[in-house]
Amino acid sequence: MFGKGSKLYSIAKLKCPRCHEGDLFENNNLLGYRKMSKMHEQCPVCKQAYEPEPGYYYGAMFVSYGLTAGPTLALIGIMMLFSEEITLWMFMGALLLSLLLFMPTLFKLSRAIWINFFVRYDPLAAQNPHARGH
Protein backbone atom coordinates (compact mmCIF):
# COMPACT_ATOMS: atom_id res chain seq x y z
CA MET A 1 0.00 0.00 0.00
CA PHE A 2 2.82 2.39 0.82
CA GLY A 3 5.55 0.66 -1.16
CA LYS A 4 7.05 1.60 -4.47
CA GLY A 5 4.35 1.61 -7.11
CA SER A 6 1.71 3.31 -4.98
CA LYS A 7 0.61 6.93 -5.23
CA LEU A 8 1.25 7.34 -1.50
CA TYR A 9 4.88 6.36 -1.98
CA SER A 10 5.39 8.95 -4.72
CA ILE A 11 3.64 11.67 -2.71
CA ALA A 12 5.25 11.00 0.68
CA LYS A 13 8.76 10.60 -0.74
CA LEU A 14 8.29 13.44 -3.29
CA LYS A 15 9.34 11.13 -6.10
CA CYS A 16 8.53 11.10 -9.80
CA PRO A 17 4.99 9.72 -10.23
CA ARG A 18 6.01 7.78 -13.33
CA CYS A 19 9.14 5.88 -12.21
CA HIS A 20 9.23 6.55 -8.43
CA GLU A 21 12.98 7.05 -8.68
CA GLY A 22 13.77 10.71 -9.43
CA ASP A 23 13.16 13.55 -6.98
CA LEU A 24 10.44 16.10 -7.77
CA PHE A 25 12.22 18.99 -6.03
CA GLU A 26 15.83 20.10 -5.84
CA ASN A 27 15.42 20.08 -2.05
CA ASN A 28 13.13 17.16 -1.18
CA ASN A 29 13.11 17.97 2.55
CA LEU A 30 9.46 18.55 3.52
CA LEU A 31 10.38 21.22 6.07
CA GLY A 32 13.23 22.79 4.08
CA TYR A 33 12.82 26.42 3.06
CA ARG A 34 15.99 26.49 0.95
CA LYS A 35 15.01 26.19 -2.73
CA MET A 36 11.49 25.35 -1.51
CA SER A 37 9.75 25.85 -4.85
CA LYS A 38 12.53 24.70 -7.18
CA MET A 39 11.36 21.66 -9.11
CA HIS A 40 13.41 19.81 -11.66
CA GLU A 41 12.17 20.41 -15.21
CA GLN A 42 11.96 16.68 -15.76
CA CYS A 43 12.71 13.48 -13.94
CA PRO A 44 16.45 12.76 -14.06
CA VAL A 45 15.69 9.04 -14.39
CA CYS A 46 12.72 8.58 -16.76
CA LYS A 47 12.57 12.08 -18.32
CA GLN A 48 8.92 12.66 -17.30
CA ALA A 49 8.18 16.39 -17.67
CA TYR A 50 7.24 17.85 -14.29
CA GLU A 51 5.45 20.84 -15.81
CA PRO A 52 3.80 19.53 -18.97
CA GLU A 53 2.15 22.88 -19.75
CA PRO A 54 2.30 26.48 -18.49
CA GLY A 55 0.19 27.00 -15.38
CA TYR A 56 0.01 23.26 -14.74
CA TYR A 57 0.13 23.64 -10.95
CA TYR A 58 -2.70 26.18 -10.57
CA GLY A 59 -4.93 23.28 -9.57
CA ALA A 60 -2.53 22.44 -6.75
CA MET A 61 -3.90 25.52 -4.95
CA PHE A 62 -7.15 23.63 -4.38
CA VAL A 63 -5.23 20.65 -3.03
CA SER A 64 -3.31 23.01 -0.73
CA TYR A 65 -6.60 24.45 0.51
CA GLY A 66 -7.79 20.94 1.36
CA LEU A 67 -4.54 20.14 3.14
CA THR A 68 -4.81 23.34 5.17
CA ALA A 69 -8.47 23.05 6.21
CA GLY A 70 -8.05 20.00 8.47
CA PRO A 71 -5.08 21.28 10.48
CA THR A 72 -6.82 24.67 10.85
CA LEU A 73 -9.80 22.99 12.48
CA ALA A 74 -7.43 20.96 14.68
CA LEU A 75 -5.70 24.21 15.69
CA ILE A 76 -9.04 25.66 16.80
CA GLY A 77 -9.72 22.50 18.83
CA ILE A 78 -6.32 22.63 20.51
CA MET A 79 -6.74 26.31 21.31
CA MET A 80 -10.15 25.59 22.87
CA LEU A 81 -8.51 23.05 25.20
CA PHE A 82 -6.06 25.60 26.56
CA SER A 83 -8.11 28.78 26.59
CA GLU A 84 -11.64 29.63 27.65
CA GLU A 85 -11.88 32.39 25.08
CA ILE A 86 -10.20 32.50 21.70
CA THR A 87 -9.93 35.96 20.27
CA LEU A 88 -9.62 36.63 16.58
CA TRP A 89 -6.05 37.89 17.12
CA MET A 90 -5.06 34.77 19.04
CA PHE A 91 -6.42 32.56 16.27
CA MET A 92 -4.91 34.59 13.44
CA GLY A 93 -1.52 34.65 15.18
CA ALA A 94 -1.52 30.89 15.77
CA LEU A 95 -2.73 30.22 12.23
CA LEU A 96 -0.10 32.48 10.69
CA LEU A 97 2.65 30.87 12.76
CA SER A 98 1.59 27.33 11.86
CA LEU A 99 1.17 28.13 8.16
CA LEU A 100 4.59 29.76 8.00
CA LEU A 101 6.12 26.77 9.76
CA PHE A 102 4.50 24.23 7.44
CA MET A 103 4.51 26.26 4.21
CA PRO A 104 7.19 24.12 2.50
CA THR A 105 5.33 20.94 3.45
CA LEU A 106 1.98 22.19 2.16
CA PHE A 107 3.52 23.53 -1.04
CA LYS A 108 5.46 20.38 -1.88
CA LEU A 109 2.73 17.91 -0.92
CA SER A 110 0.06 19.78 -2.88
CA ARG A 111 2.22 19.72 -6.02
CA ALA A 112 3.10 16.05 -5.52
CA ILE A 113 -0.58 15.16 -5.09
CA TRP A 114 -1.56 17.21 -8.14
CA ILE A 115 0.93 15.59 -10.52
CA ASN A 116 -0.03 12.16 -9.18
CA PHE A 117 -3.63 12.78 -10.30
CA PHE A 118 -2.47 12.85 -13.91
CA VAL A 119 0.65 10.66 -14.20
CA ARG A 120 0.52 6.91 -13.63
CA TYR A 121 3.28 4.70 -12.31
CA ASP A 122 5.13 2.74 -14.99
CA PRO A 123 7.53 0.15 -13.54
CA LEU A 124 9.44 0.00 -16.84
CA ALA A 125 9.94 3.78 -17.10
CA ALA A 126 13.24 3.82 -15.19
CA GLN A 127 14.68 1.13 -17.49
CA ASN A 128 13.51 2.74 -20.75
CA PRO A 129 13.12 6.54 -20.31
CA HIS A 130 11.71 7.14 -23.79
CA ALA A 131 9.21 4.26 -23.84
CA ARG A 132 6.22 6.52 -23.17
CA GLY A 133 5.42 10.19 -23.61
CA HIS A 134 6.88 13.00 -21.61
LINWOQUI-V499531 format. One record per backbone hydrogen bond with DSSP energy under -0.5 kcal/mol. CO is the residue of the C=O (numbers start at 1). NH is the residue of the N-H. If there is no record, write none. Layout:
BEGIN
co	nh
CO	NH
CO	NH
END
This chain:
BEGIN
co	nh
3	6
6	10
7	11
8	12
9	13
10	14
10	15
11	14
14	24
16	20
18	122
22	16
24	40
26	28
29	32
33	36
35	27
35	38
37	39
38	26
41	50
41	51
43	47
48	43
53	56
55	58
56	59
57	60
58	61
59	62
59	63
60	64
61	65
62	66
63	67
64	68
65	69
66	70
67	71
68	72
69	73
70	74
71	75
72	76
73	77
74	78
75	79
76	80
77	81
78	82
79	83
85	87
87	91
88	92
89	93
90	94
91	95
92	96
93	97
94	98
95	99
96	100
97	101
98	102
99	103
100	103
102	106
103	107
104	108
105	109
106	110
107	111
108	112
109	113
110	114
111	115
112	116
113	117
114	117
114	118
115	118
115	119
122	125
124	128
128	131
134	49
END
